[in-house]
Amino acid sequence: MPCGILITAGLFCCKILGLRYDDYMETISFEDFKKLEIRVGKILSAEKIESSNKLLKLEVDFGVIASQSRINADTANEKREVRQILAGVAKFYMPEQLIGKLCPFAFNLAPKTMGEIESQGMMLCADSGGEPVLLHPDKDILPGSLVQ
């Protein structure tokens, strides 16, 4: 199973929660699962990284993310949350294939620097025989929608 920035949701859960990943997933509590914040993002741009044959640099729009203290505030003047995310899909997708796609992302990961580039989240894909497969909502939804 491929590791790195692109991982299956099962392996993602293991890494975040500090669990083992062998031939099966261990059972976790609902409280542990609630620690994951998965949001749908819209890919605005994608480009190859010269120093890597695996990574694409994505610019992803997560819409307006209101904090708990601002839920009832006027959102007209709030800025959109746009993040730079590195995804290990360059061997399987051309950058132009990703632009405009709505995909799920791990939103509450600490930023990670790979080489000299910071990734501010993680794209979640299914694994099909070692090849990543993009996941998409079956209806149009707003960027930033929470996956529950």
N, C-alpha and C positions, 0 to 999 in steps of 0.2 A: 504494500500500500504506500503511495507517495506521501511524504511528509513535507514540511516547509510551510510557506505562507498559505498554500492551498491545501486544505485537509477536509476530510469528510466531517460531517456534523458529529459523528460518534467520537472520532479522535479528538476533535475540537473540545468536546465536553470533558474528555479525559485530561487534556492538557490544562484547561482552565481550572478544573476542580482537583487536580493533582492525583488522579486515579490511574490505575494500570490499564493498558490496552493490550490484550492478548488475542485470543480467538473469539472473545465475547466481551460485551460491555457489562460492567458491574452495575448493580442497581444503585441509584442515587436517590436521595430524598427530594421531595418537591421543593424544599427550602434551598437545596443546592442548585437545582435547576433554575429557580427564580433569580439566581445571581447573574445569569446570562441575559444580556440585553441585545436582542437581535432585531435589527431594523431593516426595512427595505430602502435601498438607495437607488437613485437614477444615475447611471454612468454618463457623465458629460463629455469626458475625453479619455482617450487611452493611447498610450505610446510605448514603444519598445524602449528598453533600457539598454544602452550600448554595451555595458559591462556584464550583461546577463542574457543567457539564451532562454531562461525560464520565466523571468518576471516581466510583467507589464505594469506601468505606472498609470493608475486610474485617478481621475478627479470625479468624486461622487457627491451628488447633491442629496442631502438628507432633509431638505425642507427646513421649516422653522421648528426647532426643538425647544419647547417651553419647559422651564424648570418648574418644580412644584410651587415655588413662590410667585411664578408669573403666569400660572394657568389661566387666571381670569383677566390678565392684563391685555391691553390692546396689542395685537400682533402685527398690525399694519406697518409699524416702523422697525420691527425686529429683522435682523439679518438672517439669511439662510445659512444653514450649517453645511459647508462644503469641505470635504476631507480628501486628502491624498492617501490612497491605499495601494499597496503593492500586492499583486495577485500572480501566483505561479501558473499562469495559463498560456504563456506565450508559445509553447510548443503545439497548442491545440486550437487556439483562436487568434485570428488577426485582430489588431486593435480596432479596425473599423467595424468588425462584427459585434463589438460590445457597446458601441456608442448608442445611447438612448434606451438601453435595456434596464429594466427594473430587476434587481437581484437582492437576496438577503446578505447582510453583513453583520459580523460581530462588532457591535458599536462601542461596548464599554471595555475594550482591551486597552491596556497601557500602550502608548506609542512604542514602536520598535524600529531601530535603525538597522538597515541592511545595506552594507557598503557605506555610502554617504547619503543615502536617501531614507527619510523617515516614513514609516507606514502608520497610519492612524486608525487602523481597524483591520478586519479580515473578511475577505469574500468567502461565502459558504457555497460549496458545490457538492453535488453527489459524485460518488466514485463509481465508474463503470469500467472494470477491468484495468484500473490504473489510469484511466483517462477522466479528467474532470468534465462534468456535465452541468451547465448552468441551470439554476432553478429560477422560475418566474411566477409571479402571481397570475392567476387565470382571468383577472379583471384589472382594469386600470385603477390604481390606488395612488394616493399621494406619497411622494418621497418622504421618508421618515416614519412611515407607518410601522408600528410595533408588531413584531411577530409573537403571537401568544399561543 
